[in-house]
Amino acid sequence: RAETLAKVRRLIHEADPDIMEECKWIKPSNPLGVPVWSHAGIVCTGEAYKQVVKLSFARGASLADPRGLFNSSLDGNTRRAIDIREGEVLDAEAFKALIQAAVAENLRSSAPKSKGRGRT
């Protein structure tokens, strides 16, 4: 799982060199915390479980996924996730496109809204 998470980390930084990575939610049961990648808001988190590495996209439900990478948390209105099992090969180009789409969505959502023109 550590190898898978390292590969994912590399792909995320290739997709968006300006992305920020930090560890959050450190606790005794998870002393290393959860890696969180952000650019104008959370893009995704990475969690290593016994059977999978789970990449949860904060706004995944609003992203197009033409290659069908999302395979977990499909019923929610906001999040989507990718579970990568041991030995599975992730489509690197499709994954990087998904990261770029998530960043674009964050930038679009965080852009200042026009207040329109006032009357004079």
C-alpha positions in Angstrom: 0.0 0.0 0.0 2.9 2.4 0.7 4.2 1.8 -2.8 0.7 2.6 -4.3 0.3 5.7 -2.2 3.8 6.9 -3.3 2.9 6.4 -7.0 -0.4 8.3 -6.5 1.5 11.1 -4.7 3.8 11.4 -7.7 1.0 11.5 -10.2 -0.9 14.1 -8.2 2.2 16.4 -8.2 2.7 15.8 -11.9 -0.9 16.7 -12.6 -0.7 19.9 -10.6 2.8 21.1 -9.6 1.1 23.9 -7.5 -0.9 21.5 -5.3 -0.2 21.6 -1.6 0.2 18.4 0.4 -0.2 18.1 4.1 -1.0 15.5 6.7 -4.2 16.0 8.7 -6.2 14.1 11.3 -3.3 12.7 13.2 -4.4 10.5 16.1 -3.1 7.6 18.1 -4.7 5.1 15.8 -3.3 6.8 12.8 0.0 8.5 13.9 1.0 9.5 10.4 -2.3 11.2 9.7 -4.1 11.4 6.3 -2.4 12.9 3.3 -4.5 15.8 2.0 -3.9 17.5 -1.4 -5.3 21.0 -1.8 -5.5 23.7 -4.4 -8.2 26.3 -3.8 -9.8 23.8 -1.4 -9.4 20.1 -0.8 -8.8 18.1 -4.0 -8.5 14.6 -2.5 -7.3 12.6 0.5 -5.4 9.4 0.5 -5.9 6.6 3.1 -4.2 3.3 3.3 -6.5 0.5 4.6 -5.7 -3.2 4.9 -7.2 -4.1 1.5 -7.1 -0.8 -0.5 -5.7 2.6 -0.9 -8.7 5.0 -1.0 -8.5 8.3 -2.7 -11.5 10.4 -1.8 -12.3 13.4 -4.0 -14.0 16.2 -2.0 -16.1 17.3 -5.0 -16.0 14.1 -7.0 -19.7 14.0 -7.7 -19.4 17.2 -9.8 -16.5 15.8 -11.9 -16.9 14.0 -15.2 -15.3 10.6 -15.0 -15.2 9.3 -18.6 -12.7 6.5 -17.8 -14.8 5.2 -14.9 -12.1 5.6 -12.2 -14.5 6.3 -9.4 -15.5 3.0 -7.9 -16.4 3.8 -4.4 -18.7 6.3 -2.5 -20.9 6.5 -5.6 -24.2 7.2 -3.9 -23.4 10.6 -2.2 -24.1 14.0 -3.6 -20.6 15.4 -3.1 -17.8 12.9 -2.7 -16.5 10.1 -4.9 -13.6 7.8 -4.3 -11.2 5.5 -6.0 -10.3 2.2 -4.2 -7.0 0.8 -5.5 -6.5 -2.8 -4.5 -3.1 -4.5 -4.3 -1.8 -5.2 -7.8 -4.3 -3.0 -9.6 -2.9 -0.7 -12.2 -4.2 2.9 -12.1 -4.7 4.6 -15.5 -2.2 7.3 -14.9 -3.3 9.7 -17.6 -7.0 9.4 -16.7 -6.1 9.9 -13.0 -4.0 13.1 -13.7 -6.9 14.4 -15.8 -9.3 13.8 -12.9 -6.9 15.7 -10.5 -6.8 18.6 -13.0 -10.6 18.6 -13.3 -10.9 18.7 -9.5 -8.5 21.6 -9.2 -10.4 23.4 -12.0 -13.7 22.8 -10.1 -12.2 24.2 -6.9 -10.9 27.3 -8.7 -14.3 27.8 -10.3 -16.1 27.4 -7.0 -13.8 29.7 -5.1 -13.8 32.5 -7.7 -15.4 35.7 -6.4 -19.0 36.0 -7.6 -20.0 39.0 -9.5 -22.3 41.2 -7.6 -23.7 42.7 -10.8 -24.0 46.3 -11.6 -25.6 48.6 -9.2 -28.1 51.3 -10.2 -26.8 54.9 -10.4 
